[in-house]
Amino acid sequence: MTEQKPEKKVVGRTIAIALGIICLVLVIGLVGAIADYTSMVSSRDNTISSQNSHIATNNNTISSLNSQVLNLTEIVNVQQNEGWFAYEDVTQPANSSTNLTFLANYTGYVAVWIAQLSTPNTYVRVIYSANTIYGKLNYDNQIPVSVRNTTVLFPILPASIEIRVGNTGTYLNEPATELIAITFYY
């Protein structure tokens, strides 16, 4: 019986070594799996971050395009305006005019408001030449204004626009003065 004890020690030692080797293999496999998993998670995080950046860029592009669409829709519906001349006095000698030039980039209309005038012989004249698909269109229209707080409207095509505010004569040949404002609607 004494001889069997050493066999049990050898068998026990062999089992312990085998179990140790198995544990070591399992630990190495676990470390490898954790390293692989960490690499996969990191790769996925980078992909998610890249996609989030791409989505943010696309959202900014969409927002910018929506803003452009709104702006162009307002232009098509003539809902935008630009002040060309803001409530200023213009004075000219009898039988003359003050000539103002503006650039219209869109089709629309111009409103000339005569707030005050010193003569009932005042007029507003709009002159321009615009290119169309049928050739040059020449526009020249004059509207008389005899009372204050009057607004006159003129159609506008994209062109250099000349607006004349003048008079056909004043009382006692004194200079005429008008308080005017000009707004372009497009």
C-alpha positions in Angstrom: 0.0 0.0 0.0 2.9 2.3 0.4 3.7 1.9 -3.2 0.3 3.2 -4.3 0.6 6.5 -2.5 3.4 7.7 -4.8 1.2 6.9 -7.9 -1.6 9.0 -6.4 0.9 11.9 -6.0 2.1 11.5 -9.6 -1.5 11.3 -10.8 -2.6 14.2 -8.6 0.4 16.2 -9.8 -0.3 15.4 -13.4 -3.9 16.4 -13.0 -2.8 19.6 -11.3 -0.4 20.4 -14.1 -3.0 19.6 -16.7 -5.6 21.8 -14.9 -3.0 24.6 -14.7 -2.2 24.3 -18.4 -5.9 24.3 -19.2 -6.4 27.4 -16.9 -3.5 29.1 -18.6 -4.9 28.4 -22.0 -8.3 29.7 -20.9 -6.8 32.9 -19.4 -4.8 33.5 -22.6 -7.9 32.8 -24.7 -9.9 35.2 -22.5 -7.3 37.9 -22.8 -7.2 37.4 -26.5 -11.1 37.6 -26.7 -11.1 40.8 -24.6 -8.4 42.4 -26.8 -10.4 41.4 -29.9 -13.6 42.7 -28.4 -12.0 45.9 -27.4 -10.6 46.4 -30.9 -14.1 45.7 -32.4 -15.8 48.1 -30.0 -13.2 50.8 -30.8 -13.7 50.2 -34.5 -17.5 50.5 -34.1 -17.1 53.7 -32.0 -15.0 55.2 -34.8 -17.6 54.2 -37.4 -20.4 55.6 -35.3 -18.4 58.8 -34.7 -17.8 59.1 -38.5 -21.5 58.5 -39.3 -22.6 61.1 -36.7 -20.2 63.6 -38.3 -21.6 62.8 -41.7 -25.2 63.2 -40.4 -24.3 66.6 -38.8 -22.7 67.7 -42.1 -25.8 66.6 -44.1 -28.1 68.3 -41.6 -26.2 71.5 -42.0 -26.4 71.2 -45.8 -30.1 70.5 -45.6 -30.6 73.5 -43.3 -28.7 75.7 -45.8 -30.6 74.4 -48.7 -34.0 74.9 -46.9 -32.9 78.5 -46.2 -32.1 79.0 -49.9 -35.4 77.5 -50.9 -37.3 79.9 -48.5 -35.3 82.9 -49.9 -36.0 82.0 -53.5 -39.7 81.3 -52.7 -40.0 84.8 -51.2 -38.4 86.3 -54.3 -40.7 84.4 -56.7 -43.7 85.6 -54.6 -42.3 89.2 -54.5 -42.0 89.1 -50.7 -38.6 90.7 -50.3 -37.7 94.4 -50.5 -34.7 96.6 -50.6 -34.7 100.3 -49.5 -33.1 102.3 -52.3 -33.6 105.8 -50.9 -34.8 106.5 -47.4 -36.9 109.6 -46.7 -34.6 112.3 -48.0 -35.3 115.7 -49.4 -34.5 116.3 -53.1 -34.4 119.8 -54.4 -34.2 121.0 -58.0 -34.6 124.2 -59.9 -37.9 124.9 -61.8 -38.4 122.6 -64.7 -35.7 120.1 -63.8 -35.3 116.8 -62.0 -33.1 114.9 -59.6 -31.8 111.7 -61.2 -31.1 108.6 -59.1 -29.7 105.4 -60.4 -30.1 101.9 -58.9 -29.3 98.3 -59.9 -32.2 95.8 -59.9 -31.0 92.2 -59.9 -34.6 90.7 -59.9 -37.9 91.3 -61.6 -40.3 93.2 -59.3 -41.6 96.7 -58.8 -40.4 100.0 -57.4 -42.5 102.1 -55.0 -41.7 105.8 -54.9 -43.4 107.6 -52.0 -43.7 111.3 -52.1 -44.2 112.4 -48.5 -44.0 116.2 -49.0 -43.9 118.3 -52.0 -43.5 122.0 -52.6 -45.3 122.2 -56.0 -48.3 120.4 -57.5 -46.3 120.0 -60.7 -44.1 117.1 -59.4 -43.6 113.9 -61.3 -41.8 110.6 -60.9 -40.2 109.0 -64.0 -38.6 105.6 -64.4 -36.3 104.7 -67.3 -34.4 101.5 -68.0 -33.4 99.2 -70.8 -33.5 95.4 -70.0 -32.4 92.5 -72.0 -35.1 89.9 -72.7 -35.2 86.7 -74.8 -36.8 88.8 -77.6 -34.2 91.5 -77.4 -33.8 94.8 -75.6 -36.9 96.2 -73.8 -36.9 100.0 -73.3 -39.1 101.3 -70.5 -39.9 105.0 -69.9 -42.9 106.0 -67.8 -43.7 109.2 -66.0 -46.4 109.6 -63.4 -47.6 113.1 -62.2 -47.8 113.6 -58.4 -49.9 116.6 -57.2 -50.6 115.7 -53.6 -48.3 114.7 -50.7 -48.3 111.2 -49.2 -48.7 109.6 -52.7 -47.0 106.4 -53.7 -46.4 105.6 -57.4 -45.5 102.1 -58.6 -43.4 101.0 -61.6 -42.7 97.5 -62.9 -39.0 96.6 -62.9 -36.9 94.1 -64.9 -33.3 93.3 -64.0 -31.4 96.4 -65.2 -29.8 99.7 -64.2 -32.8 101.8 -63.2 -32.9 105.5 -63.5 -35.5 107.2 -61.3 -36.2 110.9 -61.8 -38.1 113.1 -59.4 -38.8 116.5 -60.9 -41.2 119.3 -61.6 -42.6 121.0 -64.6 -42.5 124.4 -63.0 -42.8 125.9 -59.6 -44.6 128.9 -58.1 -42.5 132.0 -58.6 -39.7 129.9 -60.2 -38.4 128.8 -56.8 -36.7 125.5 -56.4 -39.0 122.6 -55.7 -38.3 120.2 -52.8 -39.8 116.8 -52.3 -39.4 114.4 -49.4 -39.2 110.9 -50.9 -38.5 107.3 -50.2 -37.9 104.6 -52.8 -38.3 100.9 -52.1 -37.7 98.0 -54.6 -39.9 94.9 -54.0 -38.8 91.6 -55.6 
